[in-house]
Amino acid sequence: MGQIERIIQMEKHLDRASAAVMELSAALDKYVEAQEAITALSEYYGSDDWKQDYADDEAGHLPAGLKRGVLSEDGIWNLLSDSQELNVRLQEIIGKER
């Protein structure tokens, strides 16, 4: 590979890597900000409040138009599981960098 081709290729690498770093940084900022919400959902899921809300939903006591994804048995569980898997991935990435 000649000098010009090498510089062109390295510029493409720089552009691609720079964009990825900026996107990941923004996503990590959002993820850090969401930790309070994740903790609140973790405490809610399976609590007496959640059980009562779930029972009231099953009994038809909640308004028909109420968004109720938090009452699905999989919604919060999947989020918490995905968050934990992401935390493990981040730790693995950090471990490889050292």
C-alpha positions as CSV (number, residue, x, y, z in Angstrom):
1,M,0.0,0.0,0.0
2,G,1.3,3.4,-0.9
3,Q,1.6,6.4,1.3
4,I,-1.5,8.2,-0.1
5,E,-3.7,5.1,0.2
6,R,-2.4,4.5,3.7
7,I,-3.3,8.0,4.8
8,I,-6.7,7.7,3.2
9,Q,-7.4,4.4,5.0
10,M,-6.2,5.8,8.3
11,E,-8.4,8.9,7.9
12,K,-11.4,6.5,7.4
13,H,-10.4,4.6,10.6
14,L,-10.1,7.9,12.5
15,D,-13.5,9.1,11.3
16,R,-15.2,5.8,12.1
17,A,-13.5,5.4,15.5
18,S,-14.2,9.1,16.4
19,A,-17.9,8.7,15.6
20,A,-18.2,5.5,17.6
21,V,-16.5,7.0,20.6
22,M,-18.8,10.0,20.6
23,E,-21.9,7.8,20.2
24,L,-20.8,5.5,23.0
25,S,-20.0,8.4,25.3
26,A,-23.5,9.9,24.7
27,A,-25.1,6.5,25.3
28,L,-23.1,5.9,28.5
29,D,-24.2,9.3,29.8
30,K,-27.8,8.3,29.2
31,Y,-27.2,5.0,30.9
32,V,-25.6,6.6,33.9
33,E,-28.6,9.0,34.2
34,A,-31.0,6.0,34.0
35,Q,-29.4,4.2,36.9
36,E,-31.8,5.9,39.4
37,A,-34.8,4.7,37.3
38,I,-33.3,1.2,37.1
39,T,-32.9,1.1,40.9
40,A,-36.4,2.3,41.4
41,L,-37.8,-0.4,39.0
42,S,-35.7,-3.1,40.7
43,E,-37.2,-2.1,44.1
44,Y,-40.7,-1.9,42.7
45,Y,-40.6,-5.3,40.9
46,G,-41.9,-8.0,43.2
47,S,-42.7,-5.5,46.0
48,D,-46.1,-5.5,47.8
49,D,-47.0,-2.4,45.7
50,W,-46.2,-4.2,42.4
51,K,-48.2,-7.2,43.5
52,Q,-51.2,-5.1,44.4
53,D,-50.9,-3.1,41.1
54,Y,-50.7,-6.4,39.2
55,A,-53.7,-7.9,41.0
56,D,-55.7,-4.7,40.4
57,D,-54.8,-4.9,36.7
58,E,-55.8,-8.5,36.5
59,A,-59.1,-7.7,38.2
60,G,-59.8,-5.0,35.7
61,H,-59.6,-2.1,38.2
62,L,-57.2,0.0,36.3
63,P,-58.2,2.4,33.5
64,A,-58.2,0.8,30.0
65,G,-55.9,3.4,28.5
66,L,-53.3,3.3,31.2
67,K,-49.8,2.3,30.0
68,R,-48.9,-0.8,32.1
69,G,-45.7,-2.3,30.8
70,V,-44.3,-2.3,34.3
71,L,-47.0,-4.8,35.3
72,S,-46.0,-7.4,32.7
73,E,-44.2,-10.2,34.2
74,D,-41.4,-9.9,31.7
75,G,-41.0,-6.1,31.1
76,I,-39.0,-5.1,34.2
77,W,-37.3,-8.5,34.5
78,N,-36.0,-8.2,30.9
79,L,-34.8,-4.7,31.5
80,L,-33.0,-5.6,34.7
81,S,-31.5,-8.7,33.1
82,D,-30.3,-6.6,30.1
83,S,-28.8,-4.0,32.4
84,Q,-26.9,-6.6,34.3
85,E,-25.6,-8.2,31.1
86,L,-24.5,-4.8,29.9
87,N,-22.7,-4.1,33.2
88,V,-20.8,-7.4,32.8
89,R,-19.9,-6.5,29.2
90,L,-18.6,-3.1,30.4
91,Q,-16.5,-4.8,33.1
92,E,-15.1,-7.3,30.6
93,I,-14.2,-4.4,28.2
94,I,-12.5,-2.5,31.1
95,G,-10.6,-5.7,32.1
96,K,-9.3,-6.1,28.6
97,E,-8.0,-2.5,28.5
98,R,-5.8,-3.0,31.5
